Amino acid sequence: MVVQTVFQSDALRPVESFAALDSMWRTSRHPMRVVSRTPATFRATIRELDLGPVNLAHFATTAFQVQRTAHLIRQADPELIGLVMPLRGSLGLQQAERQTVLGPSQLSLYDSSRPFHLHLGGGKDGHGGHGDDADDVTTLMRLFVPRRALAVPVDRLDRLMARPLPADTGIGGLLGRLIQGIATDTLAYQAADALRIGAVAQDLLLAVLAHHLDAEDTAYEENSPQALLTRIDAFVQDNLPDPQLSPRAIAAALHISLSYLHRLFQPRGTTVSAWIRTQRLEKARRALGDPTLRTVPVHRIARQHGFGAHETFTRAFRATYGIAPTDYRRHTSAECG
């Protein structure tokens, strides 16, 4: 795996390097703007590592602020869930009418589809950009995962945005240690390991989400709409390989009417069948990109993930990802060498 330095301020004067960072992010696929009261003292190094659909970045920077406004979201939105975790110093995050300040051993989440404000460094309150603290270096990790890959409804994800979550104990501790380990020990891995490690990071993040959402769900009655959706999600994930999985089968297993199942899904903005297909396609895509499975025929992978007909799988895959399954496998195999 190769860590790429995507920004290095040492090559320019501080004010020029700050303007360069602003220009780089303003025109990226995830447009943001940067602000600082002390651009004359700005220093930063940003390194990134691509792990399939997952992107990991390490920041070492003096204090500044990052803003993503509604205007920038309309300009471009890759629909990412971001995770930030300070290693040294403080970090403030504002989104969804919440505001939190993180220190080491904490992490928080934010959504690229909603305005947010990040304060990197600058003292205990996380509002950087002035005073002597502007010269202090903050180090942090940032993880990007496509929202659709997490298979968690937007309304549920919103409950965890801009909230401090532990990164030193429990499942959050496992994720935190993995992220730090990847950043500091890349020489121990081969290029083909990137997809596997990305999948592990993605699954651990999903486990963190499930842990905190399940803790909240214990306050709900067993048959509340939210609790039922949680049980539906779990049933679908357990039965995705079954080609007979359908809305009617789900309703029967959960002892609810078919019409009530469809009403439960209306706030998600998708149908039950479309959601099942999305989950199957994502798992099949990950299998096609796994070097250890490259000898398994595409039609068998399709069948293992619930697609009874190879032609149906090929059409759905191409419509979703813009590429045929065999071409996707060939492309990812070439990248892994």
Secondary structure, 3 states (H helix, E strand, C coil): CCCEEEEEHHHCCHHHHHHHHHHHHHCCCCCCEEECCCHHHCCEEEEEEEECCEEEEEEEECCEEEEECHHHHHHCCCCEEEEEEEEECCEEEEECCEEEEECCCEEEEEECCCCEEEEECCCCCCCCCCCHHHHCCEEEEEEEEEHHHHCCCHHHHHHHECCCEECCCHHHHHHHHHHHHHHHCHHHCCCCHHHHHHHHHHHHHHHHHHHHHHHHHCCCCCCCHHHHHHHHHHHHHHHCCCCCCCHHHHHHHHCCCHHHHHHHHHHHCCCHHHHHHHHHHHHHHHHHCCHHHCCCCHHHHHHHCCCCCHHHHHHHHHHHHCCCHHHHHHHHHHHCC
